[in-house]
């Protein structure tokens, strides 16, 4: 049946603007709600109209008739208001289909080629889009990480380009193993614990499991060997994804399986190898040096003989010397948390590293002569001392290549060794201060510009790029210089090579070292080299556009001018040159016949015309985003204060969906009466505005602090303060006195006099005269200050000496508790609960007692205390921890324990009554360890306290679930708990009905 019209979005909000588009025939569209006609629209052929008025939550039915044809479409409206629009994350265009797909952070917009209107819009927000066939897309949505295996979990949905709906899904517990290709999808099914190959059946519009194999969760795909690796019980399995042939490899304590498909077996100091890729027989690879440890790189699975048989290595030496030279109390390292114990020891040992590579194996042997001068001790968060050697080493090494079919090793490098780095198939080695790249038996000296600061880059499929000038691939086992040696030629024709063209197009552009060499294209899949056709005009256009850079779908040839905005395009595989395009490129089709560009905030689709050799341009519908940086909900839930940045605020009425007034003063918060509080003169003093009269209320005193008690009486500072405690004088010293006492204690001439004067005190501290220093005698104490609003601090809450930082603070509703959270040291989380006492005469707070809890697995980030006296926080793993403050006996207890733990969901805030709380999926992946920092989720869960039973789940910020851009960054409840406001990182604000029974304000 041919549609007569379309309505989008098909899922909206009470304040959404809907668009009705006619599809070729004149028709009258009727709108029904609860079986009642509420609107009627006469729609001309190919006409579009926008309308509001669908402001009641529920389902609406649109029906139309024309020339004996009928059509109907359902539209659902959520019981919520949504303000702001998400930003463009990624655009996709394909040669095979006539649509442009704009993936926003909160929705998917589809525009028909040549049209200036959105053809379809929905609330999908996948991670990636790929084309299955001319009628279907494959949407992959990453939904989190499995806490046990660490694998990325994803949902896979097939989207029809006829019905514009999802027609098939793979959900709950799948992780991608091998990138989809040829309508095949290799995934690991976490629930069934099996590897599965799904084949797309276009006739039945579903994925069909064509192959399944029970294996453990560490299944992976090795591009170098083009094999899938799995393991079950005492057998490993090597699976060819093309032929589905399975080879079983026994696992034992003395064997290891390389990612090149080789089985290594150790028998004493003899090393044997079997090539399972070609089904070879076992043969002796080499003999290892006696008393030699063995490390491994590039292995799928290692037995205990490879992991544990290391006779002498640095860890063992450290253990030996730590027992011989332990930390003693007399050394007084506790003050600084670190110290060095001197020693004078010599060690010699040998270690080997076994590294699978293309066509064989590398064996790297190093002889180490170590002179240890000391052990540097530092204390971890568990207050244990960890030792690290201070040593001078002389390393002599050798690198030998063993071909699989040969028993004779080929020595490649020898000499003084600085380092050997495994790059996933290629080695980078420093011998005798020379930098080498090694692949199989081939060794290449790298230019001096390729140093440790400019490291190797590993691309998909086993291609390895060195800096911006050299590439090496397992297909040819040779180095390909990407540019001519001379700097002038590099500057004239150089290209800034990144991973984009290599990963998406599987080619490398380069210029041979010969002075007259022309640009060439190396295909990584076929190992073939080609010269771009002369009729492409590439050489000619390089004269005008000497700088080349690559994007995911094309090479851009850019004029060497900061004023140049037009870029000629070259196809990365064929070398064909296309006309210059103005603007920044957002996406390209594989043939470059379609290019999506952005100019200012507008998108344009360029389609290539073969007849005239030019691009024809179409302007797409505006995708300008409206993003709010701040959002505040009034206590009655009827008003919002919104800001897009700067001191520009919009006072918004949720009942009428209109802006009431705009302000240019810095807004601070709503007070309990709903008055508007603005900052005054960049100080803590504020002005209070009555929203009914729009007049300032001079009688109301108000002071702003980030961490303030609910009744507005107490505050806590947002950062730690430093105190300097002199252990000898037994008192704090001021920062101005610090320099004096440091000079006094650190001058060796003063030690005898100080020791004679304070002999008894120093002996009680366990400090000898030769140990006297400011590091021993002056203790740095971190404290958090709190006090009565508009008064100096009256409380100092000491933080443990191992505290790295503190993140957040929260007061209880009765102002008797103050909670602090942060990070104690290198690992774990920190919770501090301070019990406060309020003086009845002047309300000044004093510290009664405080409690420390280190049960969170990682750093704690946000905290709150409910009306019912439950403390809550979440850590970097995304777990929420609850402590029942009412159960703490402040007269007897010295420690507190976690009452409830909610795994996998992170705390956002309590409802005013304390019976419910909002959770999400927040976590932190350390950037210093290669992570992405704070990771947030677009899903919100309303749960009970303390059981954490889910009452409602809200996904109005995007159905993807986990997305940093649309992740929730703040929540707020109305006083009666019927409204919940959320604001996401992409600046979208949603206020929805919670479905809870109204509660009376406290």
Beta strands, then each sheet from edge to edge (+ up, - down):
strand 1: 5-8
strand 2: 11-12
strand 3: 18-22
strand 4: 27-33
strand 5: 36-43
strand 6: 48-51
strand 7: 58-66
strand 8: 69-77
strand 9: 80-83
strand 10: 88-93
strand 11: 99-104
strand 12: 108-112
strand 13: 118-122
strand 14: 128-133
strand 15: 136-145
strand 16: 152-160
strand 17: 166-181
strand 18: 184-189
strand 19: 194-201
strand 20: 206-214
strand 21: 220-222
strand 22: 227-232
strand 23: 235-239
strand 24: 246-250
strand 25: 255-258
strand 26: 262-267
strand 27: 270-275
strand 28: 283-287
strand 29: 292-297
strand 30: 299-302
strand 31: 338-357
strand 32: 360-379
strand 33: 385-403
strand 34: 410-422
strand 35: 427-431
strand 36: 434-439
strand 37: 442-445
strand 38: 456-458
strand 39: 463-466
strand 40: 470-473
strand 41: 478-481
strand 42: 495-496
strand 43: 507-511
strand 44: 519-523
strand 45: 529-531
strand 46: 547-551
strand 47: 554-558
strand 48: 566-570
strand 49: 577-582
strand 50: 584-588
strand 51: 594-599
strand 52: 602-609
strand 53: 614-619
strand 54: 630-633
strand 55: 639-643
strand 56: 649-653
strand 57: 658-663
strand 58: 667-670
strand 59: 676-679
strand 60: 686-690
strand 61: 695-696
strand 62: 707-708
strand 63: 714-716
strand 64: 721-726
strand 65: 731-733
strand 66: 778-788
strand 67: 793-798
strand 68: 805-811
strand 69: 817-823
strand 70: 830-838
strand 71: 845-853
strand 72: 860-865
strand 73: 870-875
strand 74: 880-884
strand 75: 900-902
strand 76: 906-910
strand 77: 916-920
strand 78: 923-925
strand 79: 933-935
strand 80: 940-944
strand 81: 950-954
strand 82: 968-973
strand 83: 979-984
strand 84: 989-993
sheet 1: 1+ 3- 6+
sheet 2: 2+ 8+ 7- 4+ 5-
sheet 3: 9+ 84- 83+ 82-
sheet 4: 10+ 11- 12+ 13-
sheet 5: 14+ 15- 16+ 17- 18+ 19- 20+
sheet 6: 21+ 22- 23+ 24-
sheet 7: 28+ 27- 26+ 25- 30+
sheet 8: 29+ 31+ 32- 33+ 34- 35+ 36- 37+
sheet 9: 38+ 39- 40+ 41-
sheet 10: 42+ 46+ 47- 48+ 49-
sheet 11: 43+ 44- 45+
sheet 12: 50+ 51- 52+ 53-
sheet 13: 54+ 55- 56+ 57-
sheet 14: 58+ 59- 60+ 61-
sheet 15: 62+ 63- 66+ 64- 65+
sheet 16: 62+ 63- 66+ 67-
sheet 17: 68+ 69- 70+ 71-
sheet 18: 72+ 73- 74+ 75-
sheet 19: 76+ 77- 80+ 81-
sheet 20: 78+ 79-
end
